[in-house]
């Protein structure tokens, strides 16, 4: 059998394109606030992770341009060798303080950040205990680690305890969860999970990718939301959501961060984050720390949209955040709803297996603090019309 036979046999994408039902790799031609231009058509974006609406903030864009003028467009080196600039270290000091930890280390992408943490701190003889719905980056990081991998039922603390009880007390253990689960929008019960991990001598890692800037009084994420910041051992964050940039970071005890910094292959062998991206993070961090009204507005919008969808008859699952899924539970109907609302000028994301379990197809919508009432009302009206036309709503 030829190595490429599997490639030639893959026809699903071509079939979807021919049917006009292919939603992925959509080229965006222009961004105008919460609207984008796609193939010459203006659309309302409710499919991005720009939670605080900082992607086009004048201060943020000015900071990125200034960094390019001072440092150039790239580093052309890894952090380990020639790719460390003073603003990288400034950003890490700021992020450590923001996270309430001793130290922080940035990584070139959020995906690589979980690889750097998990495959480095959890090794042969150790155990990783992860929620079944953790992000793909955590799943791949577990595969790279030499540690045993155990999974527990989604946010089921009784099942987590069952797994922890089965492991030797003296064994090194790392419990890993998303703070906010990216497809379902629900929140990990850290108030219950953290004490349980401590009871069984396990360390904790919380992926705060979709929580930073959104949850907590100061926008520090799920750990702040539950008041367990001091008890969670490692916090991971990404820059591609509220920070409107690209990259990621891990924060924790200085000795642990130093170990990751010097042994993580995804740090040592990857080019460092570009100057513009670093400057963007610093500028957005300033705004997150000084403009709490953005979070307040985001939660107003979240309540409006969740309530509006539920009033129509849509099932929004267990979401507790600005990620509001519409649970369709049928792949074909999910794509048809996506297509109908896309034709009405709404940019969303249909999600099917393997991003969610079989039979749990959904339309993922997510919101920004800068969405206007007019935009939101149009989104609700469009989904109501399309849902009724397709027989999804009664």
C-alpha positions in Angstrom: 0.0 0.0 0.0 1.4 3.4 -0.9 1.9 5.9 1.9 -0.3 8.5 0.1 -3.2 6.2 -0.6 -5.0 7.5 2.5 -4.6 11.0 1.1 -6.1 10.1 -2.3 -9.0 8.4 -0.6 -9.9 11.4 1.5 -12.8 13.1 -0.5 -15.0 14.5 2.2 -13.6 18.0 2.0 -14.0 18.1 -1.8 -17.5 16.8 -1.5 -18.4 19.5 1.0 -16.9 22.2 -1.2 -18.9 21.0 -4.2 -22.1 21.0 -2.1 -21.4 24.6 -0.9 -21.2 23.2 2.7 -17.5 23.6 3.5 -17.0 26.0 6.4 -13.2 25.8 7.1 -10.2 27.8 6.0 -12.4 30.7 5.0 -10.2 33.6 3.7 -11.1 36.9 5.4 -10.2 39.8 3.2 -10.7 42.7 5.7 -11.5 43.2 9.3 -13.8 46.2 10.3 -14.5 46.0 14.0 -16.8 43.1 14.6 -17.4 42.7 10.8 -15.3 41.0 8.3 -15.2 40.9 4.5 -15.5 37.4 3.0 -15.4 37.0 -0.8 -16.7 40.6 -1.1 -19.5 40.1 1.4 -19.7 41.9 4.8 -20.4 39.6 7.7 -20.9 39.9 11.5 -18.2 37.9 13.2 -19.5 35.8 16.1 -16.9 33.1 15.6 -13.6 34.5 16.9 -12.0 34.5 20.4 -11.5 38.3 20.4 -13.4 38.5 23.7 -12.4 42.0 24.8 -12.5 43.5 21.3 -8.8 44.5 21.4 -7.8 43.2 18.0 -8.2 46.6 16.4 -7.7 48.8 19.5 -5.6 51.9 18.5 -3.2 51.6 21.4 -2.6 48.0 20.6 -1.9 48.6 16.9 0.4 51.6 17.7 2.4 49.4 20.2 2.8 46.7 17.5 4.0 49.2 14.9 6.5 50.8 17.3 7.9 47.4 18.2 8.5 46.6 14.5 10.3 50.0 14.0 12.6 49.2 17.0 13.2 45.5 16.8 12.2 44.4 13.2 9.5 42.0 12.1 11.0 38.8 13.6 13.6 37.5 16.0 15.2 34.9 13.7 16.3 32.8 16.7 15.1 30.8 19.6 14.8 32.2 23.1 17.6 29.8 24.1 20.0 31.4 21.7 19.6 34.7 19.8 15.9 35.3 20.1 15.5 36.8 23.5 14.7 40.5 23.6 14.2 42.8 26.5 10.5 43.0 25.9 10.2 39.2 26.2 11.5 39.5 29.7 9.4 42.5 30.5 6.3 40.6 29.3 7.1 37.6 31.4 7.6 39.7 34.5 4.2 41.4 33.9 2.5 38.1 33.3 3.9 36.5 36.4 2.6 39.3 38.5 -0.7 39.3 36.7 -1.1 35.6 37.4 0.0 35.9 41.0 3.0 33.6 40.5 6.8 33.8 41.0 7.8 33.5 37.4 6.5 33.1 33.8 7.9 31.8 30.6 6.4 32.6 27.2 6.3 30.1 24.3 5.8 30.7 20.6 2.2 29.4 20.4 -0.5 28.3 22.8 -0.4 24.8 21.4 3.3 24.5 22.0 2.9 25.9 25.6 1.0 22.9 26.7 3.6 20.7 25.0 6.4 22.5 26.8 4.7 22.1 30.2 3.4 18.6 30.2 6.0 16.8 28.3 8.7 18.4 30.4 7.4 18.1 34.0 5.7 14.8 33.6 8.0 12.0 32.8 8.6 8.2 33.1 7.1 6.9 36.3 4.8 9.9 36.7 1.0 10.1 36.0 -1.1 12.6 34.2 -4.8 12.8 35.1 -6.8 14.8 32.5 -10.4 15.7 32.0 -11.8 13.8 28.9 -12.6 17.0 27.1 -9.3 18.8 27.4 -8.0 20.7 24.4 -6.1 18.9 21.6 -2.9 20.6 22.6 -3.1 18.8 26.0 -3.9 15.5 24.4 -0.9 15.8 22.1 1.3 16.9 25.0 0.3 13.8 27.0 1.3 11.7 24.0 4.7 13.3 24.0 5.2 12.7 27.7 6.7 9.4 29.0 4.2 9.5 31.8 1.1 7.3 32.3 -2.0 9.0 31.1 -5.4 8.6 32.9 -8.7 10.3 32.0 -11.7 11.2 34.1 -15.3 11.9 33.1 -15.8 15.5 32.2 -16.0 17.7 35.3 -16.9 14.6 37.4 -15.1 15.0 40.7 -16.2 11.5 41.9 -14.6 10.0 38.9 -11.5 12.1 39.4 -11.2 10.8 42.9 -11.7 7.3 41.7 -8.7 7.7 39.3 -6.5 9.4 42.0 -7.3 6.7 44.5 -6.1 4.1 42.1 -2.6 5.7 41.9 0.2 5.3 44.4 0.3 8.2 46.9 4.0 8.6 46.3 3.8 8.7 42.5 4.3 12.1 40.9 0.9 13.2 39.5 -0.3 16.1 37.4 -4.1 16.9 37.2 -4.8 18.8 34.0 -8.0 20.7 33.0 -9.2 23.5 30.8 -10.4 26.4 32.9 -13.1 27.1 30.3 -13.8 24.3 27.8 -13.4 25.9 24.3 -16.4 24.2 22.5 -18.9 23.8 25.3 -18.2 27.0 27.2 -18.5 25.5 30.6 -16.1 26.1 33.6 -14.0 23.5 35.4 -15.1 23.2 39.1 -11.7 24.2 40.5 -13.2 24.9 43.9 -13.7 21.1 44.2 -10.9 19.9 42.0 -8.0 21.7 43.7 -8.6 20.4 47.2 -9.1 16.9 45.8 -5.8 17.0 44.0 -4.0 18.2 47.1 -5.6 15.3 49.1 -3.9 12.8 46.8 -0.6 14.7 46.6 -1.1 15.8 42.9 0.0 19.0 41.3 -2.4 21.0 39.1 -2.2 22.6 35.7 -5.1 24.8 34.5 -5.3 25.9 30.9 -6.7 29.4 31.1 -6.7 30.1 27.3 -10.4 31.1 27.1 -10.7 32.4 30.7 -8.0 35.1 30.9 -9.4 38.5 30.4 -12.9 37.1 30.8 -13.3 35.5 34.2 -12.5 36.8 37.7 -12.7 40.2 39.2 -9.5 41.3 37.6 -9.7 39.1 34.5 -7.1 36.6 35.7 -9.2 33.6 34.8 -10.9 30.6 36.4 -8.5 30.4 39.2 -9.4 33.9 40.3 -13.1 33.2 39.7 -12.9 30.4 42.3 -10.4 32.0 44.6 -7.8 29.2 44.2 -5.0 31.2 42.5 -2.5 30.4 45.3 -3.4 26.7 45.3 -3.1 25.9 41.6 0.5 25.0 40.8 0.8 25.9 37.1 -1.3 28.3 35.0 -1.2 28.3 31.2 -2.5 31.1 29.1 -2.6 31.9 25.4 -2.2 35.3 23.6 -4.6 34.5 20.7 -7.8 35.3 22.6 -8.2 38.2 25.0 -4.6 39.3 24.4 -5.3 39.7 20.6 -1.8 38.3 19.7 0.0 35.0 19.1 1.8 32.8 21.6 1.4 31.5 25.1 2.9 31.3 28.6 3.1 29.3 31.7 3.3 30.8 35.2 4.3 29.1 38.5 7.1 28.6 41.0 10.4 30.1 39.8 12.2 26.7 40.1 9.6 24.9 38.0 9.5 27.6 35.4 13.3 27.5 35.1 13.2 23.7 34.6 10.6 24.1 31.9 12.6 26.9 30.3 15.8 24.8 30.1 14.3 21.4 29.1 11.2 22.1 27.0 12.0 21.2 23.3 9.2 23.4 22.0 11.0 26.4 23.6 14.6 25.5 22.9 14.0 24.6 19.2 11.4 27.2 18.1 11.9 30.8 17.1 10.7 33.2 19.7 7.6 35.3 19.6 7.8 38.3 17.2 8.4 41.8 18.7 5.0 43.0 17.4 3.2 40.1 19.1 5.0 40.8 22.4 4.2 44.5 22.3 0.6 43.6 21.6 0.4 41.5 24.7 1.9 44.3 26.8 -0.6 46.8 25.4 -3.6 44.5 25.9 -2.5 43.7 29.4 -2.5 47.4 30.3 -6.1 47.6 29.0 -7.2 44.4 30.8 -5.8 45.7 34.1 -7.3 49.2 33.8 -10.6 48.8 31.9 -12.8 46.4 33.9 -15.9 47.9 32.1 -14.9 45.8 29.0 -15.5 42.6 31.0 -18.7 44.0 32.4 -20.0 44.7 28.9 -18.9 41.2 27.7 -21.0 39.6 30.4 -24.0 41.8 29.6 -23.7 40.6 26.0 -23.3 37.0 27.1 -26.5 37.1 29.2 -28.4 38.7 26.3 -27.4 36.2 23.8 -27.7 33.1 25.9 -31.2 34.2 27.1 -32.2 35.1 23.5 -31.1 31.7 22.1 -32.8 29.8 24.9 -36.0 31.7 24.5 -36.2 30.6 20.8 -35.8 27.0 21.8 -32.1 26.4 21.1 -30.2 24.2 23.6 -27.1 26.0 24.7 -25.7 23.1 26.7 -23.8 23.8 30.0 -22.1 27.0 28.9 -21.3 29.6 31.6 -19.2 31.9 29.4 -19.2 34.1 26.2 -18.8 30.8 24.3 -22.4 29.9 23.5 -22.9 26.7 21.6 -26.1 25.8 19.9 -26.4 22.0 20.4 -27.7 20.6 17.1 -26.5 17.0 17.6 -26.7 16.2 13.9 -23.9 16.9 11.5 -26.0 17.6 8.4 -28.4 19.9 10.2 -25.5 21.7 11.8 -23.9 22.4 8.4 -27.3 23.5 7.0 -27.8 26.0 9.9 -24.3 27.2 9.4 -24.9 27.7 5.6 -28.3 29.4 6.1 -26.9 31.9 8.7 -23.7 32.4 6.6 -25.9 33.4 3.7 -27.6 36.0 6.0 -24.2 37.5 6.8 -23.3 35.7 10.1 -19.8 34.2 10.5 -19.9 31.2 12.9 -18.2 27.9 13.3 -19.9 24.5 12.9 -18.2 21.9 15.1 -18.4 18.1 14.5 -16.3 15.1 15.5 -13.4 14.9 16.5 -13.7 18.4 18.0 -16.7 17.1 19.9 -18.0 13.6 20.5 -20.0 11.8 17.8 -23.6 12.9 17.9 -22.9 16.3 19.6 -22.5 18.5 16.5 -23.0 22.2 17.4 -22.7 25.7 16.1 -20.1 27.5 18.2 -20.8 31.2 18.7 -18.6 33.5 20.7 -18.8 37.2 21.5 -16.8 40.4 22.0 -17.2 43.2 24.4 -17.5 45.6 21.4 -20.5 43.9 19.7 -23.3 46.5 19.3 -26.9 45.9 20.2 -27.8 46.2 16.5 -25.3 43.5 15.6 -26.5 41.2 18.4 -30.2 41.7 17.5 -29.5 40.8 13.9 -27.6 37.6 14.9 -30.6 36.5 17.1 -33.1 37.3 14.4 -31.1 35.4 11.7 -30.8 32.3 13.9 -34.5 32.4 14.6 -35.4 32.6 11.0 -32.9 30.0 9.9 -33.8 27.6 12.7 -37.5 27.7 11.9 -36.9 27.3 8.2 -34.8 24.2 8.8 -37.2 22.7 11.3 -34.6 22.9 14.1 -36.9 25.3 16.0 -40.7 24.8 16.3 
